Amino acid sequence: MNEKKKTIRVNLNKQPTIICKACKNKYWKPLVKIKVVSPLLSGFGLRTYAMQQYFECINCGSVISIESLDDKGIEIEPYDERVNNGERYKK
């Protein structure tokens, strides 16, 4: 079988942006919390480490988790072609 793989190209400029609920900032830095998993729970009989990813607002320091990104409480700035193309709103 000769199947071609399709490459999906996503224009990130046309995707919504997550904004900080506290200060309306759009920029975040990644954080990682490292958890220790007991040898009894790891399945390997050895102590294991697991990472949880978080994001910190670079303006006010608010922290959100990956899990909360699926929450309805996160504010998302929708894509607006007029703004993202550098044009101003015309009234």
C-alpha positions in Angstrom: 0.0 0.0 0.0 1.4 3.4 -1.0 -0.4 5.9 1.2 0.7 9.5 1.2 0.8 11.2 4.6 -1.1 14.5 4.6 0.7 17.4 6.3 -1.7 19.7 8.1 -0.6 23.3 8.3 -2.1 25.5 11.0 -1.6 29.2 10.8 -1.2 30.1 14.5 -1.8 33.8 13.6 -5.4 32.8 12.9 -5.9 30.9 16.2 -7.4 32.4 19.4 -5.0 33.5 22.1 -5.4 32.7 25.9 -5.3 35.9 27.9 -4.7 36.4 31.7 -8.0 36.9 33.6 -6.2 39.0 36.1 -4.5 41.6 33.9 -5.5 40.8 30.3 -1.9 40.1 29.3 -1.3 37.7 26.4 2.3 36.4 27.2 3.2 33.5 29.4 6.3 31.6 30.5 6.3 27.8 31.1 6.7 26.4 34.5 7.1 22.7 35.6 6.2 21.1 38.9 8.0 17.8 39.5 6.0 15.2 41.5 7.5 12.1 43.2 5.7 8.9 42.4 5.9 6.1 45.0 7.6 2.8 43.9 4.3 1.1 44.8 2.4 3.2 42.3 5.0 3.6 39.5 4.6 0.0 38.1 8.4 -0.3 38.0 9.1 -0.9 41.6 11.2 2.3 41.6 10.6 5.8 42.7 9.6 7.8 39.6 9.2 11.5 38.8 6.3 13.1 36.9 6.1 16.6 35.5 3.1 18.8 35.5 3.2 21.8 33.1 2.0 25.3 34.2 2.1 28.7 32.6 2.9 32.0 34.5 1.7 35.4 33.3 4.8 37.5 32.7 3.0 40.6 33.7 1.2 39.8 37.0 2.5 36.3 37.9 -0.9 34.5 37.7 -0.4 30.7 37.1 -2.6 28.4 35.1 -2.3 24.7 34.5 -2.7 22.7 31.3 -5.8 21.1 32.7 -7.4 24.6 33.3 -6.9 25.4 29.6 -9.9 23.2 28.8 -11.9 25.0 31.5 -14.6 27.5 30.4 -13.1 29.9 33.0 -10.1 30.7 30.8 -10.4 33.9 28.7 -9.6 33.5 25.0 -9.1 36.4 22.7 -10.7 35.4 19.4 -8.9 35.8 16.1 -9.9 39.0 14.4 -8.4 39.4 10.9 -8.7 43.2 11.1 -6.6 43.4 14.2 -4.1 40.7 13.3 -3.4 42.2 9.9 -2.3 45.4 11.5 -5.5 47.3 10.6 -7.4 49.4 13.1 -11.1 49.1 13.6 -12.9 51.5 11.3 -16.0 53.1 12.7 
